Amino acid sequence: MSIGITKTACLKLNLYDWLTVSLISGVGAAAGTWLAGLLIYESQFSLTYEPSLVWLMSTILAISFIVCAVGTFYSRKSLAVSINDLLRD
C-alpha cells in the first residue's frame, strides 16, 4: 500500500488489525463458554464448573492465529493496490 510506509510496516499494521478482531471474538467466545458452563452446570446439574485455563487460552490463541492468517491472506490483494487506485474505484 503506497501511503509512505514499507511493505513490512504495512504487514504489521494489517496483522495488528486482524489480531484485534480475533482477540475480540476469541475472548468473547471463551467468556461466553465460561459463563454458560457456570450457569448450566449449576442450574441443571448442581455441579460446579471449573474450566481449564490452558484449554481456554489455547483456544483463544488458535482463533487468533487462524483469523490473522485467513484475514491477511484475503486482504493481500487490496494491500498491493495504491491508495489512489482505491479512491478512484
C-alpha positions, 0 to 999 in steps of 0.5 A: 500500500503506497501511503509512505510506509514499507511493505513490512510496516504495512504487514504489521499494521494489517496483522495488528488489525486482524489480531484485534478482531480475533482477540475480540471474538476469541475472548468473547467466545471463551467468556461466553463458554465460561459463563454458560458452563457456570450457569448450566452446570449449576442450574441443571446439574448442581455441579460446579464448573471449573474450566481449564485455563490452558484449554481456554487460552489455547483456544483463544490463541488458535482463533487468533492465529487462524483469523490473522492468517485467513484475514491477511491472506484475503486482504493481500490483494487490496494491500498491493493496490495504491491508495489512489487506485482505491479512491478512484474505484 
